[in-house]
Amino acid sequence: MFTPSAAEIERARSLVERFERAGSGVTRDVSGRMIDEAVVRGARRVLAAVPGRG
């Protein structure tokens, strides 16, 4: 099973938090890259792969 690294988990959490705070369909990450629903779905899959989360 895929277990994400600490850096991947932190990035995923950051992406989801930024997206939720934005309150709209698109925002940007700390590097200026676009975050949309597809990116957030991927980030949520990473977080779902963290042992102990469900």
N, CA, C and O atoms as a Tripos MOL2 file, in Angstrom:
@<TRIPOS>MOLECULE
protein
  216   215    54     0     0
PROTEIN
NO_CHARGES

@<TRIPOS>ATOM
      1 N           0.8410   -1.1870    0.0000 N.3       1 MET1
      2 CA          0.0000    0.0000    0.0000 C.3       1 MET1
      3 C           0.8810    1.2440    0.0000 C.2       1 MET1
      4 O           1.9520    1.2550    0.6080 O.2       1 MET1
      5 N           0.4390    2.2610   -0.6660 N.am      2 PHE2
      6 CA          1.1300    3.5400   -0.7470 C.3       2 PHE2
      7 C           1.0190    4.2820    0.5780 C.2       2 PHE2
      8 O          -0.0850    4.5500    1.0520 O.2       2 PHE2
      9 N           2.1530    4.6130    1.1730 N.am      3 THR3
     10 CA          2.1750    5.4440    2.3740 C.3       3 THR3
     11 C           2.9200    6.7240    2.0340 C.2       3 THR3
     12 O           4.1130    6.6830    1.7340 O.2       3 THR3
     13 N           2.2340    7.8620    2.0770 N.am      4 PRO4
     14 CA          2.8750    9.1230    1.7070 C.3       4 PRO4
     15 C           3.9340    9.5470    2.7170 C.2       4 PRO4
     16 O           3.8590    9.2210    3.9020 O.2       4 PRO4
     17 N           4.9230   10.2850    2.2130 N.am      5 SER5
     18 CA          5.9710   10.8270    3.0800 C.3       5 SER5
     19 C           5.4110   11.9900    3.8950 C.2       5 SER5
     20 O           4.3220   12.4930    3.6190 O.2       5 SER5
     21 N           6.1680   12.4020    4.8920 N.am      6 ALA6
     22 CA          5.7480   13.5400    5.7190 C.3       6 ALA6
     23 C           5.5870   14.7950    4.8630 C.2       6 ALA6
     24 O           4.6620   15.5780    5.0780 O.2       6 ALA6
     25 N           6.4840   14.9900    3.8950 N.am      7 ALA7
     26 CA          6.3940   16.1710    3.0190 C.3       7 ALA7
     27 C           5.1360   16.1110    2.1520 C.2       7 ALA7
     28 O           4.4760   17.1290    1.9430 O.2       7 ALA7
     29 N           4.8050   14.9220    1.6470 N.am      8 GLU8
     30 CA          3.5960   14.7790    0.8270 C.3       8 GLU8
     31 C           2.3400   15.0360    1.6490 C.2       8 GLU8
     32 O           1.3890   15.6510    1.1660 O.2       8 GLU8
     33 N           2.3380   14.5700    2.8760 N.am      9 ILE9
     34 CA          1.1910   14.7860    3.7680 C.3       9 ILE9
     35 C           1.0290   16.2780    4.0500 C.2       9 ILE9
     36 O          -0.0800   16.8070    3.9700 O.2       9 ILE9
     37 N           2.1100   16.9480    4.3730 N.am     10 GLU10
     38 CA          2.0480   18.3900    4.6750 C.3      10 GLU10
     39 C           1.5700   19.1830    3.4630 C.2      10 GLU10
     40 O           0.7380   20.0800    3.5950 O.2      10 GLU10
     41 N           2.0940   18.8550    2.2860 N.am     11 ARG11
     42 CA          1.6670   19.5530    1.0670 C.3      11 ARG11
     43 C           0.1770   19.3210    0.8110 C.2      11 ARG11
     44 O          -0.5470   20.2530    0.4610 O.2      11 ARG11
     45 N          -0.2750   18.0910    0.9830 N.am     12 ALA12
     46 CA         -1.6870   17.7720    0.7730 C.3      12 ALA12
     47 C          -2.5670   18.5450    1.7540 C.2      12 ALA12
     48 O          -3.5900   19.1090    1.3660 O.2      12 ALA12
     49 N          -2.1700   18.5680    3.0120 N.am     13 ARG13
     50 CA         -2.9470   19.3240    4.0170 C.3      13 ARG13
     51 C          -3.0060   20.8020    3.6460 C.2      13 ARG13
     52 O          -4.0600   21.4320    3.7350 O.2      13 ARG13
     53 N          -1.8730   21.3460    3.2310 N.am     14 SER14
     54 CA         -1.8170   22.7550    2.8570 C.3      14 SER14
     55 C          -2.7350   23.0530    1.6690 C.2      14 SER14
     56 O          -3.4540   24.0520    1.6660 O.2      14 SER14
     57 N          -2.7040   22.1840    0.6710 N.am     15 LEU15
     58 CA         -3.5540   22.3820   -0.5080 C.3      15 LEU15
     59 C          -5.0360   22.3710   -0.1400 C.2      15 LEU15
     60 O          -5.7980   23.2430   -0.5580 O.2      15 LEU15
     61 N          -5.4300   21.3740    0.6470 N.am     16 VAL16
     62 CA         -6.8390   21.2630    1.0370 C.3      16 VAL16
     63 C          -7.2550   22.4690    1.8660 C.2      16 VAL16
     64 O          -8.3280   23.0300    1.6430 O.2      16 VAL16
     65 N          -6.4270   22.8740    2.8170 N.am     17 GLU17
     66 CA         -6.7560   24.0320    3.6570 C.3      17 GLU17
     67 C          -6.8970   25.3020    2.8270 C.2      17 GLU17
     68 O          -7.8540   26.0530    3.0150 O.2      17 GLU17
     69 N          -5.9690   25.5550    1.9170 N.am     18 ARG18
     70 CA         -6.0370   26.7590    1.0710 C.3      18 ARG18
     71 C          -7.3020   26.7480    0.2220 C.2      18 ARG18
     72 O          -7.9860   27.7640    0.0970 O.2      18 ARG18
     73 N          -7.6030   25.6030   -0.3530 N.am     19 PHE19
     74 CA         -8.7780   25.4830   -1.2070 C.3      19 PHE19
     75 C         -10.0460   25.7490   -0.4100 C.2      19 PHE19
     76 O         -10.9260   26.4790   -0.8680 O.2      19 PHE19
     77 N         -10.1480   25.1670    0.7680 N.am     20 GLU20
     78 CA        -11.3380   25.3590    1.5980 C.3      20 GLU20
     79 C         -11.4570   26.8010    2.0790 C.2      20 GLU20
     80 O         -12.5640   27.3370    2.1330 O.2      20 GLU20
     81 N         -10.3450   27.4400    2.4280 N.am     21 ARG21
     82 CA        -10.3790   28.8490    2.8560 C.3      21 ARG21
     83 C         -10.7980   29.7770    1.7230 C.2      21 ARG21
     84 O         -11.4560   30.7910    1.9570 O.2      21 ARG21
     85 N         -10.4180   29.4320    0.4980 N.am     22 ALA22
     86 CA        -10.7190   30.2880   -0.6580 C.3      22 ALA22
     87 C         -12.2250   30.4030   -0.8870 C.2      22 ALA22
     88 O         -12.7150   31.4460   -1.3180 O.2      22 ALA22
     89 N         -12.9530   29.3260   -0.5960 N.am     23 GLY23
     90 CA        -14.3970   29.3780   -0.7280 C.3      23 GLY23
     91 C         -14.8910   29.4450   -2.1660 C.2      23 GLY23
     92 O         -16.0790   29.6760   -2.3890 O.2      23 GLY23
     93 N         -14.0140   29.2510   -3.1480 N.am     24 SER24
     94 CA        -14.4330   29.2520   -4.5440 C.3      24 SER24
     95 C         -13.8180   28.0470   -5.2480 C.2      24 SER24
     96 O         -13.1510   27.2340   -4.6080 O.2      24 SER24
     97 N         -14.0290   27.9250   -6.5310 N.am     25 GLY25
     98 CA        -13.5910   26.7630   -7.2780 C.3      25 GLY25
     99 C         -12.1100   26.6810   -7.5770 C.2      25 GLY25
    100 O         -11.6160   25.6040   -7.9100 O.2      25 GLY25
    101 N         -11.3810   27.7880   -7.4680 N.am     26 VAL26
    102 CA         -9.9610   27.7870   -7.8280 C.3      26 VAL26
    103 C          -9.2100   28.7540   -6.9070 C.2      26 VAL26
    104 O          -9.7210   29.8150   -6.5480 O.2      26 VAL26
    105 N          -7.9910   28.3660   -6.5370 N.am     27 THR27
    106 CA         -7.0930   29.2590   -5.7950 C.3      27 THR27
    107 C          -5.6670   28.9110   -6.2030 C.2      27 THR27
    108 O          -5.4670   28.1780   -7.1710 O.2      27 THR27
    109 N          -4.6840   29.4170   -5.4900 N.am     28 ARG28
    110 CA         -3.2770   29.1410   -5.8180 C.3      28 ARG28
    111 C          -2.5550   28.6130   -4.5880 C.2      28 ARG28
    112 O          -2.9160   28.9300   -3.4550 O.2      28 ARG28
    113 N          -1.5150   27.7920   -4.8320 N.am     29 ASP29
    114 CA         -0.6970   27.3050   -3.7230 C.3      29 ASP29
    115 C           0.3850   28.3290   -3.4050 C.2      29 ASP29
    116 O           0.4130   29.4090   -3.9950 O.2      29 ASP29
    117 N           1.2710   27.9940   -2.4780 N.am     30 VAL30
    118 CA          2.3160   28.9380   -2.0610 C.3      30 VAL30
    119 C           3.2920   29.2680   -3.1820 C.2      30 VAL30
    120 O           3.9810   30.2850   -3.1200 O.2      30 VAL30
    121 N           3.3590   28.4180   -4.2110 N.am     31 SER31
    122 CA          4.2350   28.6610   -5.3620 C.3      31 SER31
    123 C           3.5320   29.3870   -6.4930 C.2      31 SER31
    124 O           4.1440   29.6920   -7.5160 O.2      31 SER31
    125 N           2.2480   29.6650   -6.3130 N.am     32 GLY32
    126 CA          1.4920   30.3510   -7.3470 C.3      32 GLY32
    127 C           0.8090   29.4400   -8.3490 C.2      32 GLY32
    128 O           0.1770   29.9150   -9.2930 O.2      32 GLY32
    129 N           0.9310   28.1300   -8.1510 N.am     33 ARG33
    130 CA          0.2750   27.1870   -9.0520 C.3      33 ARG33
    131 C          -1.2020   27.0640   -8.7050 C.2      33 ARG33
    132 O          -1.5990   27.1810   -7.5460 O.2      33 ARG33
    133 N          -2.0050   26.8250   -9.7380 N.am     34 MET34
    134 CA         -3.4450   26.7370   -9.5660 C.3      34 MET34
    135 C          -3.8350   25.4900   -8.7750 C.2      34 MET34
    136 O          -3.3030   24.4020   -8.9960 O.2      34 MET34
    137 N          -4.7640   25.6730   -7.8620 N.am     35 ILE35
    138 CA         -5.3780   24.5750   -7.1280 C.3      35 ILE35
    139 C          -6.8480   24.5640   -7.5280 C.2      35 ILE35
    140 O          -7.5770   25.5220   -7.2700 O.2      35 ILE35
    141 N          -7.2780   23.4780   -8.1580 N.am     36 ASP36
    142 CA         -8.6920   23.3280   -8.4820 C.3      36 ASP36
    143 C          -9.1960   22.0310   -7.8540 C.2      36 ASP36
    144 O          -8.4540   21.3560   -7.1400 O.2      36 ASP36
    145 N         -10.4290   21.6890   -8.1140 N.am     37 GLU37
    146 CA        -11.0370   20.5160   -7.4960 C.3      37 GLU37
    147 C         -10.2580   19.2350   -7.8020 C.2      37 GLU37
    148 O         -10.1360   18.3730   -6.9320 O.2      37 GLU37
    149 N          -9.7350   19.0960   -9.0090 N.am     38 ALA38
    150 CA         -8.9820   17.8930   -9.3670 C.3      38 ALA38
    151 C          -7.7150   17.7650   -8.5190 C.2      38 ALA38
    152 O          -7.3770   16.6690   -8.0710 O.2      38 ALA38
    153 N          -7.0210   18.8670   -8.2990 N.am     39 VAL39
    154 CA         -5.8120   18.8580   -7.4730 C.3      39 VAL39
    155 C          -6.1690   18.5040   -6.0310 C.2      39 VAL39
    156 O          -5.4550   17.7450   -5.3760 O.2      39 VAL39
    157 N          -7.2610   19.0490   -5.5510 N.am     40 VAL40
    158 CA         -7.6860   18.7900   -4.1770 C.3      40 VAL40
    159 C          -8.1200   17.3390   -4.0060 C.2      40 VAL40
    160 O          -7.8660   16.7440   -2.9590 O.2      40 VAL40
    161 N          -8.7640   16.7610   -5.0070 N.am     41 ARG41
    162 CA         -9.1280   15.3300   -4.9300 C.3      41 ARG41
    163 C          -7.8680   14.4800   -4.7520 C.2      41 ARG41
    164 O          -7.8550   13.5480   -3.9470 O.2      41 ARG41
    165 N          -6.8200   14.7980   -5.4950 N.am     42 GLY42
    166 CA         -5.5590   14.0750   -5.3470 C.3      42 GLY42
    167 C          -4.9680   14.2440   -3.9640 C.2      42 GLY42
    168 O          -4.4710   13.2860   -3.3730 O.2      42 GLY42
    169 N          -5.0220   15.4610   -3.4480 N.am     43 ALA43
    170 CA         -4.5050   15.7340   -2.1040 C.3      43 ALA43
    171 C          -5.3040   14.9620   -1.0570 C.2      43 ALA43
    172 O          -4.7350   14.4500   -0.0930 O.2      43 ALA43
    173 N          -6.5990   14.8790   -1.2420 N.am     44 ARG44
    174 CA         -7.4350   14.1260   -0.2970 C.3      44 ARG44
    175 C          -7.1410   12.6310   -0.3640 C.2      44 ARG44
    176 O          -7.2260   11.9410    0.6520 O.2      44 ARG44
    177 N          -6.7950   12.1200   -1.5480 N.am     45 ARG45
    178 CA         -6.3990   10.7090   -1.6660 C.3      45 ARG45
    179 C          -5.1020   10.4570   -0.9010 C.2      45 ARG45
    180 O          -4.9480    9.4230   -0.2510 O.2      45 ARG45
    181 N          -4.1770   11.4050   -0.9820 N.am     46 VAL46
    182 CA         -2.9270   11.2750   -0.2170 C.3      46 VAL46
    183 C          -3.2480   11.2100    1.2670 C.2      46 VAL46
    184 O          -2.7350   10.3430    1.9740 O.2      46 VAL46
    185 N          -4.0900   12.1140    1.7430 N.am     47 LEU47
    186 CA         -4.4360   12.1380    3.1640 C.3      47 LEU47
    187 C          -5.1820   10.8740    3.5950 C.2      47 LEU47
    188 O          -5.0220   10.4100    4.7240 O.2      47 LEU47
    189 N          -5.9930   10.3220    2.7000 N.am     48 ALA48
    190 CA         -6.7200    9.0930    3.0120 C.3      48 ALA48
    191 C          -5.7790    7.9010    3.1520 C.2      48 ALA48
    192 O          -6.1210    6.9180    3.8090 O.2      48 ALA48
    193 N          -4.5940    7.9780    2.5400 N.am     49 ALA49
    194 CA         -3.6220    6.8900    2.5980 C.3      49 ALA49
    195 C          -2.7770    6.9190    3.8780 C.2      49 ALA49
    196 O          -1.9680    6.0200    4.1080 O.2      49 ALA49
    197 N          -2.9630    7.9420    4.7020 N.am     50 VAL50
    198 CA         -2.1970    8.0600    5.9340 C.3      50 VAL50
    199 C          -2.7520    7.0450    6.9450 C.2      50 VAL50
    200 O          -3.9410    7.0770    7.2620 O.2      50 VAL50
    201 N          -1.9030    6.1530    7.4480 N.am     51 PRO51
    202 CA         -2.3690    5.1810    8.4400 C.3      51 PRO51
    203 C          -3.0440    5.8640    9.6340 C.2      51 PRO51
    204 O          -2.5580    6.8750   10.1420 O.2      51 PRO51
    205 N          -4.1520    5.3030   10.0630 N.am     52 GLY52
    206 CA         -4.8730    5.8650   11.1880 C.3      52 GLY52
    207 C          -5.9120    6.8990   10.8200 C.2      52 GLY52
    208 O          -6.6650    7.3600   11.6760 O.2      52 GLY52
    209 N          -5.9580    7.2710    9.5310 N.am     53 ARG53
    210 CA         -6.9820    8.2140    9.0510 C.3      53 ARG53
    211 C          -7.9930    7.4130    8.2710 C.2      53 ARG53
    212 O          -7.6740    6.3600    7.7190 O.2      53 ARG53
    213 N          -9.1910    7.9000    8.2240 N.am     54 GLY54
    214 CA        -10.1130    7.0860    7.4830 C.3      54 GLY54
    215 C         -11.2330    7.8050    6.9120 C.2      54 GLY54
    216 O         -12.0840    7.2030    6.2570 O.2      54 GLY54
@<TRIPOS>BOND
     1     1     2 1
     2     2     3 1
     3     3     4 2
     4     3     5 am
     5     5     6 1
     6     6     7 1
     7     7     8 2
     8     7     9 am
     9     9    10 1
    10    10    11 1
    11    11    12 2
    12    11    13 am
    13    13    14 1
    14    14    15 1
    15    15    16 2
    16    15    17 am
    17    17    18 1
    18    18    19 1
    19    19    20 2
    20    19    21 am
    21    21    22 1
    22    22    23 1
    23    23    24 2
    24    23    25 am
    25    25    26 1
    26    26    27 1
    27    27    28 2
    28    27    29 am
    29    29    30 1
    30    30    31 1
    31    31    32 2
    32    31    33 am
    33    33    34 1
    34    34    35 1
    35    35    36 2
    36    35    37 am
    37    37    38 1
    38    38    39 1
    39    39    40 2
    40    39    41 am
    41    41    42 1
    42    42    43 1
    43    43    44 2
    44    43    45 am
    45    45    46 1
    46    46    47 1
    47    47    48 2
    48    47    49 am
    49    49    50 1
    50    50    51 1
    51    51    52 2
    52    51    53 am
    53    53    54 1
    54    54    55 1
    55    55    56 2
    56    55    57 am
    57    57    58 1
    58    58    59 1
    59    59    60 2
    60    59    61 am
    61    61    62 1
    62    62    63 1
    63    63    64 2
    64    63    65 am
    65    65    66 1
    66    66    67 1
    67    67    68 2
    68    67    69 am
    69    69    70 1
    70    70    71 1
    71    71    72 2
    72    71    73 am
    73    73    74 1
    74    74    75 1
    75    75    76 2
    76    75    77 am
    77    77    78 1
    78    78    79 1
    79    79    80 2
    80    79    81 am
    81    81    82 1
    82    82    83 1
    83    83    84 2
    84    83    85 am
    85    85    86 1
    86    86    87 1
    87    87    88 2
    88    87    89 am
    89    89    90 1
    90    90    91 1
    91    91    92 2
    92    91    93 am
    93    93    94 1
    94    94    95 1
    95    95    96 2
    96    95    97 am
    97    97    98 1
    98    98    99 1
    99    99   100 2
   100    99   101 am
   101   101   102 1
   102   102   103 1
   103   103   104 2
   104   103   105 am
   105   105   106 1
   106   106   107 1
   107   107   108 2
   108   107   109 am
   109   109   110 1
   110   110   111 1
   111   111   112 2
   112   111   113 am
   113   113   114 1
   114   114   115 1
   115   115   116 2
   116   115   117 am
   117   117   118 1
   118   118   119 1
   119   119   120 2
   120   119   121 am
   121   121   122 1
   122   122   123 1
   123   123   124 2
   124   123   125 am
   125   125   126 1
   126   126   127 1
   127   127   128 2
   128   127   129 am
   129   129   130 1
   130   130   131 1
   131   131   132 2
   132   131   133 am
   133   133   134 1
   134   134   135 1
   135   135   136 2
   136   135   137 am
   137   137   138 1
   138   138   139 1
   139   139   140 2
   140   139   141 am
   141   141   142 1
   142   142   143 1
   143   143   144 2
   144   143   145 am
   145   145   146 1
   146   146   147 1
   147   147   148 2
   148   147   149 am
   149   149   150 1
   150   150   151 1
   151   151   152 2
   152   151   153 am
   153   153   154 1
   154   154   155 1
   155   155   156 2
   156   155   157 am
   157   157   158 1
   158   158   159 1
   159   159   160 2
   160   159   161 am
   161   161   162 1
   162   162   163 1
   163   163   164 2
   164   163   165 am
   165   165   166 1
   166   166   167 1
   167   167   168 2
   168   167   169 am
   169   169   170 1
   170   170   171 1
   171   171   172 2
   172   171   173 am
   173   173   174 1
   174   174   175 1
   175   175   176 2
   176   175   177 am
   177   177   178 1
   178   178   179 1
   179   179   180 2
   180   179   181 am
   181   181   182 1
   182   182   183 1
   183   183   184 2
   184   183   185 am
   185   185   186 1
   186   186   187 1
   187   187   188 2
   188   187   189 am
   189   189   190 1
   190   190   191 1
   191   191   192 2
   192   191   193 am
   193   193   194 1
   194   194   195 1
   195   195   196 2
   196   195   197 am
   197   197   198 1
   198   198   199 1
   199   199   200 2
   200   199   201 am
   201   201   202 1
   202   202   203 1
   203   203   204 2
   204   203   205 am
   205   205   206 1
   206   206   207 1
   207   207   208 2
   208   207   209 am
   209   209   210 1
   210   210   211 1
   211   211   212 2
   212   211   213 am
   213   213   214 1
   214   214   215 1
   215   215   216 2
@<TRIPOS>SUBSTRUCTURE
     1 MET1         2 RESIDUE 1 A MET
     2 PHE2         6 RESIDUE 1 A PHE
     3 THR3        10 RESIDUE 1 A THR
     4 PRO4        14 RESIDUE 1 A PRO
     5 SER5        18 RESIDUE 1 A SER
     6 ALA6        22 RESIDUE 1 A ALA
     7 ALA7        26 RESIDUE 1 A ALA
     8 GLU8        30 RESIDUE 1 A GLU
     9 ILE9        34 RESIDUE 1 A ILE
    10 GLU10       38 RESIDUE 1 A GLU
    11 ARG11       42 RESIDUE 1 A ARG
    12 ALA12       46 RESIDUE 1 A ALA
    13 ARG13       50 RESIDUE 1 A ARG
    14 SER14       54 RESIDUE 1 A SER
    15 LEU15       58 RESIDUE 1 A LEU
    16 VAL16       62 RESIDUE 1 A VAL
    17 GLU17       66 RESIDUE 1 A GLU
    18 ARG18       70 RESIDUE 1 A ARG
    19 PHE19       74 RESIDUE 1 A PHE
    20 GLU20       78 RESIDUE 1 A GLU
    21 ARG21       82 RESIDUE 1 A ARG
    22 ALA22       86 RESIDUE 1 A ALA
    23 GLY23       90 RESIDUE 1 A GLY
    24 SER24       94 RESIDUE 1 A SER
    25 GLY25       98 RESIDUE 1 A GLY
    26 VAL26      102 RESIDUE 1 A VAL
    27 THR27      106 RESIDUE 1 A THR
    28 ARG28      110 RESIDUE 1 A ARG
    29 ASP29      114 RESIDUE 1 A ASP
    30 VAL30      118 RESIDUE 1 A VAL
    31 SER31      122 RESIDUE 1 A SER
    32 GLY32      126 RESIDUE 1 A GLY
    33 ARG33      130 RESIDUE 1 A ARG
    34 MET34      134 RESIDUE 1 A MET
    35 ILE35      138 RESIDUE 1 A ILE
    36 ASP36      142 RESIDUE 1 A ASP
    37 GLU37      146 RESIDUE 1 A GLU
    38 ALA38      150 RESIDUE 1 A ALA
    39 VAL39      154 RESIDUE 1 A VAL
    40 VAL40      158 RESIDUE 1 A VAL
    41 ARG41      162 RESIDUE 1 A ARG
    42 GLY42      166 RESIDUE 1 A GLY
    43 ALA43      170 RESIDUE 1 A ALA
    44 ARG44      174 RESIDUE 1 A ARG
    45 ARG45      178 RESIDUE 1 A ARG
    46 VAL46      182 RESIDUE 1 A VAL
    47 LEU47      186 RESIDUE 1 A LEU
    48 ALA48      190 RESIDUE 1 A ALA
    49 ALA49      194 RESIDUE 1 A ALA
    50 VAL50      198 RESIDUE 1 A VAL
    51 PRO51      202 RESIDUE 1 A PRO
    52 GLY52      206 RESIDUE 1 A GLY
    53 ARG53      210 RESIDUE 1 A ARG
    54 GLY54      214 RESIDUE 1 A GLY
